[in-house]
């Protein structure tokens, strides 16, 4: 890890975890200013993961709202 390039661990992590969703679609995806997203953070003994998805009207969240259903990991989510 080249911290001198990023100043500190926070700069390194923030710079290297950027994902541009439009890169995964052949056509541009539409975004409205009122779009809501579910951000999911989880960790176990070996991994820390962050996932997210757009909240789509009429569809359930990818994550079960009952976090007790995930006994093998620490998990939480926020709607933004």
Secondary structure, DSSP 8 states (H G I E B T S, - for coil): --HHHHSSHHHHHHHHT---GGGG-SS-----TT--EEEEEEE-SS-EEEEEEE--TTS--SS-S-GGG-TTSEEEEEE-
